[in-house]
Amino acid sequence: MPSLGRMTHGPGSPHALREANKARILTTVVASGSLTHAQIARRSGLSRASVTNMVRELAAAGEVEVTDVLRAGRRSRLVTATGRPGYVLGLDLGRTHVRAAIADRTHQIHAEVEDRMPPEANVSEGVRLAIDTYAKARGIAGIRTEDVLAAAVGLPGPVDQVTGTIGAGTLLPKWTGVNVVAAFGEALNLPVRVE
């Protein structure tokens, strides 16, 4: 299985960006089920041309299947994730808790663990606790690190989807202004989406 999202080159390199974008496409398809190229482009924020090229690469690697369908009298190409192994990590951070869940491509949860997070925890403490909770969940599920393809992080506050920065009004005041996408992406070495 290709290591989607694993940074084998520098984090800002074109190769790393392409791998992160392929992981974003795969995560979008896994989370939503079968989608057309146009739907993937809208949901991932990538251009239609980029989606078409990267879907071709993902299909060649056996990560997705592409089928021609007729919808409302128009031909479309439908992209579906294959049944190959691959998992997504979900992290839910609240004022007093962190929860980690690991699910497969069929949305079946294989493990879920919750730990207490001190309300006064700063970003590095919160990220470290989340990583520890994730490790516990992975151990319970018996899943290898390399089989986890991406992570989604939920936080109690507004997140700028362009910069990945958490804004004012969060229940975690020490996190205001922090690029949480970068903080978790670096700690997990995975593509991260924050909501």
C-alpha distance (Angstrom), angle and dihedral (degrees) to the residues before:
residue distance angle dihedral
M1 . . .
P2 3.78 . .
S3 3.74 114.7 .
L4 3.80 97.8 -116.5
G5 3.74 110.9 -163.1
R6 3.78 95.4 9.1
M7 3.77 108.4 130.9
T8 3.77 107.6 -129.2
H9 3.79 89.9 160.9
G10 3.79 129.4 39.3
P11 3.80 115.4 -57.3
G12 3.82 92.3 -110.3
S13 3.79 97.2 44.7
P14 3.82 122.0 117.1
H15 3.82 88.8 -118.2
A16 3.82 92.5 54.5
L17 3.81 90.7 47.0
R18 3.82 91.6 50.0
E19 3.83 91.5 49.0
A20 3.81 91.0 48.1
N21 3.81 90.3 49.9
K22 3.81 91.8 49.5
A23 3.79 88.8 50.6
R24 3.81 89.2 49.4
I25 3.81 90.1 53.5
L26 3.79 92.6 46.8
T27 3.81 91.9 47.5
T28 3.82 90.3 49.3
V29 3.80 92.0 51.7
V30 3.81 93.2 44.7
A31 3.80 92.2 48.9
S32 3.79 95.7 46.0
G33 3.80 105.0 30.5
S34 3.79 121.3 -131.6
L35 3.81 113.7 3.1
T36 3.79 137.8 173.4
H37 3.80 120.7 -118.3
A38 3.83 89.6 -104.8
Q39 3.82 91.7 52.3
I40 3.80 91.2 48.8
A41 3.81 90.5 50.1
R42 3.83 91.9 51.2
R43 3.81 94.8 45.9
S44 3.82 97.0 42.4
G45 3.80 97.7 39.9
L46 3.82 91.2 -127.5
S47 3.79 124.8 128.6
R48 3.79 118.4 -96.4
A49 3.83 90.9 -118.1
S50 3.81 91.2 53.0
V51 3.80 90.8 48.3
T52 3.81 91.6 50.4
N53 3.82 92.9 50.8
M54 3.79 95.5 44.4
V55 3.80 93.6 44.6
R56 3.81 86.9 55.1
E57 3.84 89.1 54.5
L58 3.80 92.5 45.5
A59 3.83 90.5 50.1
A60 3.82 91.1 49.8
A61 3.82 88.6 52.2
G62 3.81 91.1 50.3
E63 3.81 94.0 -115.6
V64 3.82 95.1 118.6
E65 3.79 138.8 18.8
V66 3.80 121.8 -138.4
T67 3.80 120.9 -154.0
D68 3.79 131.8 178.4
V69 3.81 113.3 -122.9
L70 3.78 136.6 175.1
R71 3.82 114.1 -126.4
A72 3.80 122.7 176.6
G73 3.78 89.0 -18.0
R74 3.82 93.7 -52.6
R75 3.76 128.9 106.9
S76 3.78 115.9 -120.3
R77 3.77 136.0 174.3
L78 3.79 111.6 -125.7
V79 3.82 118.6 -153.8
T80 3.82 119.1 -153.9
A81 3.81 129.2 176.6
T82 3.78 113.6 -116.0
G83 3.79 122.8 -123.4
R84 3.81 91.9 -105.0
P85 3.80 117.1 130.7
G86 3.75 115.4 -83.9
Y87 3.77 134.9 132.9
V88 3.77 138.8 -159.4
L89 3.79 124.1 -145.0
G90 3.78 118.5 -139.3
L91 3.80 118.6 -162.6
D92 3.80 121.9 -170.9
L93 3.79 115.1 -169.0
G94 3.78 120.7 -170.5
R95 3.77 133.7 169.2
T96 3.82 92.0 -86.6
H97 3.81 106.0 14.9
V98 3.78 146.1 48.1
R99 3.80 119.9 -158.0
A100 3.81 126.2 -169.4
A101 3.79 123.9 -165.1
I102 3.79 128.7 177.2
A103 3.79 118.6 -154.8
D104 3.79 133.9 177.6
R105 3.79 129.5 -133.6
T106 3.80 92.2 -83.7
H107 3.84 88.5 57.6
Q108 3.80 92.6 -111.1
I109 3.80 110.9 147.7
H110 3.81 111.7 -132.2
A111 3.81 98.2 -177.0
E112 3.78 139.4 1.2
V113 3.80 126.4 -172.0
E114 3.80 130.7 178.3
D115 3.79 126.9 -162.5
R116 3.77 132.3 -179.2
M117 3.80 116.7 -104.2
P118 3.79 118.0 -159.5
P119 3.82 109.5 -118.7
E120 3.80 90.1 -128.9
A121 3.85 93.7 55.2
N122 3.78 114.9 133.5
V123 3.80 123.9 -142.9
S124 3.81 97.9 -88.4
E125 3.82 91.5 47.8
G126 3.80 91.6 47.1
V127 3.81 93.4 48.2
R128 3.82 91.3 47.1
L129 3.81 91.4 50.2
A130 3.82 90.5 47.8
I131 3.82 90.6 51.5
D132 3.82 90.8 49.9
T133 3.81 90.9 49.1
Y134 3.81 90.1 48.9
A135 3.82 90.3 51.3
K136 3.82 90.1 53.3
A137 3.82 91.4 50.6
R138 3.81 91.8 47.1
G139 3.81 89.9 50.4
I140 3.81 92.5 50.5
A141 3.81 91.3 49.4
G142 3.82 93.4 43.7
I143 3.81 91.1 -129.8
R144 3.79 123.3 154.4
T145 3.81 118.5 -125.1
E146 3.81 91.6 -122.7
D147 3.82 91.5 58.1
V148 3.82 92.3 62.0
L149 3.81 105.2 92.1
A150 3.80 105.0 -178.8
A151 3.78 145.4 -8.7
A152 3.79 135.7 -131.9
V153 3.80 118.2 -158.6
G154 3.81 124.5 -162.3
L155 3.80 118.8 -159.5
P156 3.83 131.0 179.7
G157 3.79 98.2 -115.0
P158 3.80 145.6 51.4
V159 3.81 116.2 -61.8
D160 3.80 123.7 -163.1
Q161 3.83 102.0 -130.3
V162 3.82 91.9 -156.0
T163 3.80 98.6 51.9
G164 3.83 100.1 22.3
T165 3.81 89.0 -129.8
I166 3.80 122.6 142.4
G167 3.79 113.5 -127.9
A168 3.78 135.6 -145.7
G169 3.77 117.4 -70.8
T170 3.78 96.2 54.7
L171 3.79 122.0 139.1
L172 3.82 85.2 -129.2
P173 3.83 100.6 65.8
K174 3.82 94.3 178.7
W175 3.83 88.1 61.5
T176 3.82 96.7 58.6
G177 3.81 110.7 124.0
V178 3.82 94.2 12.6
N179 3.80 120.4 131.6
V180 3.79 96.0 -127.8
V181 3.81 93.1 179.5
A182 3.80 89.5 60.7
A183 3.82 93.9 41.1
F184 3.82 94.2 53.2
G185 3.81 94.8 34.5
E186 3.79 91.0 56.8
A187 3.80 94.2 43.9
L188 3.82 94.5 46.8
N189 3.82 99.7 31.5
L190 3.82 86.9 -137.2
P191 3.78 136.4 112.0
V192 3.80 105.4 -92.1
R193 3.78 132.4 -157.9
V194 3.79 117.9 -166.5
E195 3.81 125.5 -158.6
